[in-house]
């Protein structure tokens, strides 16, 4: 899970959701100083997962984030709805 969250303090919007039980990795922007659509935050997630982008699925509500997640020249892999 990659979220443009400011973090978990003073209020934790993720409390009680058991994110680490539901996701292989949880990356909160506030902890890394990077936010979507910065390509570096997507690379951080890939590095944490130890996977190439071709083996991952990214779902977002912003087409801008989708474009950045797959990189240049990958328009055929973007499905914005």
C-alpha positions in Angstrom: 0.0 0.0 0.0 1.3 3.4 -0.9 -0.5 6.4 0.6 0.2 10.1 0.4 -0.5 10.2 4.1 1.1 12.7 6.4 1.8 9.9 8.9 0.2 8.4 12.0 0.6 11.2 14.5 -1.0 12.9 16.1 -4.0 11.1 14.6 -3.6 7.6 13.1 -6.2 7.2 10.3 -5.0 3.6 9.8 -5.5 2.4 13.4 -7.4 -0.8 13.7 -7.1 -1.7 10.0 -4.2 -4.2 10.3 -2.5 -2.9 7.2 0.6 -5.1 7.6 -1.7 -8.1 7.7 -3.4 -7.1 4.5 -0.5 -5.7 2.4 3.1 -7.0 1.8 4.4 -3.5 2.3 3.0 -0.2 3.7 4.7 3.0 2.5 3.4 6.3 4.0 4.6 9.4 2.2 5.0 11.2 5.5 7.6 8.7 6.6 9.8 9.1 3.5 9.4 12.7 2.4 8.2 11.5 -1.0 4.7 11.8 -2.4 2.8 10.4 -5.4 3.3 11.2 -8.3 7.1 11.4 -7.7 8.6 8.4 -9.5 11.0 7.9 -6.6 8.2 6.9 -4.3 7.1 4.2 -6.7 10.7 2.9 -6.9 10.8 2.9 -3.1 7.8 0.5 -3.0 9.3 -1.7 -5.7 12.6 -1.9 -3.8 10.8 -2.8 -0.6 8.8 -5.5 -2.4 11.9 -6.7 -4.3 9.9 -6.9 -7.5 10.1 -5.4 -10.9 7.2 -3.1 -11.9 6.0 -5.6 -14.5 5.0 -7.9 -11.6 3.0 -5.3 -9.7 -0.5 -3.8 -9.9 -1.0 -0.2 -9.0 -4.5 1.2 -8.4 -5.2 4.8 -7.8 -7.9 7.4 -8.3 -5.7 9.9 -10.1 -4.6 9.4 -13.7 -1.5 11.5 -13.0 -0.4 8.9 -10.5 -1.0 6.1 -12.9 1.1 7.6 -15.6 4.0 8.2 -13.3 3.7 4.8 -11.7 4.2 2.9 -15.0 6.8 5.4 -16.4 7.2 6.9 -19.9 6.2 4.8 -22.9 3.9 2.5 -20.9 0.6 4.0 -22.0 -0.7 0.6 -23.1 -0.5 -0.6 -19.5 -2.5 2.3 -18.0 -6.2 1.8 -17.5 -7.8 4.9 -16.0 -11.4 4.6 -15.0 
